[in-house]
């Protein structure tokens, strides 16, 4: 079996394997790569999906696996390019890389109250976080559909600014053309 080959996806210029040193093609500057397992093997395309404002990739801390001494060498250095540890002479390495990220939780509550034997609930409630596609961020939603008391209430606020984006409080019979009250297509 032949060694894998890498070429630039855009201009076809040869790239080094493994493709972890240079981030872009030296000929055209493209970050996209095609790697072939062999001359007749299928190609695997690697396209960059990284945003331009992403923080730079963190550097790995290289330590000696035998004595835990921190070493001044690149994590990408090949075994042949390694120098023996100055403390113990070992060529074994350990790579420590710390990654961090952000996670935020969103919640919502939905409730339907039904009368036995009836299809439609007499009350529906939605409260919590709701994603606004038009604004591209999360909003706070409070909505009640009270069929017994003929009431419709909807309040949408921006949690960052406190701005009220939608405030509707009216009889349910006047609430037409929205949500379930939209005219059904034949």
N, C-alpha and C positions, 0 to 999 in steps of 0.2 A: 504494500500500500504506500502511496506517495504521501509526502508531507502536505499539510493543508496550505493553500495559497490564499492570499487576500489581495483584493483589488478595490480601487475606489469605485463606488457605484456610479458616480457621475461621469468621470473621465476615463476610467479603466486603468489608471496608473497603478503599478504594484505597490502594495502596502506591506509592512513588516508583520510577521506572525509571531507571537500573539499581538493583537492590535490593542495594546494598552499603553504604549509609550506616547506616540503622537496622537493628539486628539483629532487632528484634521489632516487631509491629504496635502502633501507638500506641493503638488502640481496645481490643484485648483481650489484648495481650502475647504472642500466638502468634508463633513464629519461622517458621511454614510459609507458603509463598507459591505462588500460581498466576500464571503469566505467559502472556499470549495474544499471539501474533505479530500477529494482526489481529482484527477483529471476528468473522470467520467461521473463523479459524484454530484449530488444535487447541491445547489448553492444555498447558503443561509444568509439572508440579508439582515444587517443590523442598521437600523435607522435611529438617529438621535431624536429623542422626544424631550430633551432637556430644555426647560425654559431659559430664556436669556438672563433673567434676574435670579436664577438659582444661586445659592451660595457656592463657593468653590468646594470641590471635594476635599474632605479632611485627609491629612497625611497619617499613615499608619506609624505607630511607634514600634520600632524593631528592637527586640531584646534577645539576649542569648537564652535559649531554652534550658540550658544546663545550670547557669548561675544567675539568671535574671538581670544581668548587666545591660543597661541601655546602650545600643550601638548606633554609630553614625553611618548608616548605610540605607540605601533605598529599599523599600519593600519589594520593588519590582526587580531587584538584582537577581541574576541567575545564580544557581548553586556554584558554578565555576567561578563567578566573579566575587564570591564572598571571601572575606579575610577571616582568619581564625579570631575568636574572641580574645581580646588582650588579657582577660582575667584567667580563663580556663582553657582556651585553645579550641573550644568546640565550634563546629560549623552549623549546628542546629539552631534554628531561629524560631521566634514566636512573634506574631504580628498582632498588635492591639489597635483596634480602630473603634472610635466612639462615634456613634451616629445619634442624632437627636431629631425630633419632629414634634409636631403639635397635633393634638386630637381634641376635638370639641364634641360634646354630646348634645344632642337635640332631643326634645321630647314633645309628645302631644297626647291628648286624651280625647277619645271619641266615645259617645254614649248614645244609645238608641233605646227608647222606652216604648214597648209595644203592648197593645191590648190583645189578649188571647182571641184567636179567630180572625183578626184583622191583619192585612198585609202591611200597610204603611204604619210606621211608628208614629205615635202621637207627639213625641218629642225627640229631637236630635240635638246633640251638643258637640261642638268641636272646640278645643282650647289647647293652645301650645304653639310650638314653632312651626312655621309654614314657609317653604321656600318660594320667594317671588321671582319668577323667571324674567319678568320685565325689568326688575331692578337688580337681579343677579345676586341677591343676598337673602338672609333669613329675616322674617318678620314675625311678629306675635299676632296670633289670630284668636278671636273669641267670637263664636257663632252659635246662635240658638234658633232652631225652627220649632215653634210651639204651635202645633195644629189645633189643640183643644182651645187655646186662648187666642187664636188667630194672630200670632205675633212672629215677626222675623227680626232678629237682631244680629248685626255683624259689625265687629270692630277690629280693624287692622292697624297696628302701630309699628313704627320702626323702633326696635329696642336700643339702637345706638343713639338716636336723636330725640326719641320720645314723640316724634311727629305722628299725628293721626292721619293715616293715609285713606281710610275708608271708615265711615261711621253711618250705619243705616239702622234705623229703628222705626218700623212701620208695620201696619197690619199685613199679614201673610197674603191676603187676597190681592193686595196692591203690588206685591213683589212678583212681577212677571218678566219673562225673558231672560232669566238668570238661572244657572244651575239646573236643578230638576224641573224648574218652571219653564224651561225653554221649549219651544214648539218642536214636537217630534217630527222627524222626516218620514214621509210615506214609504 
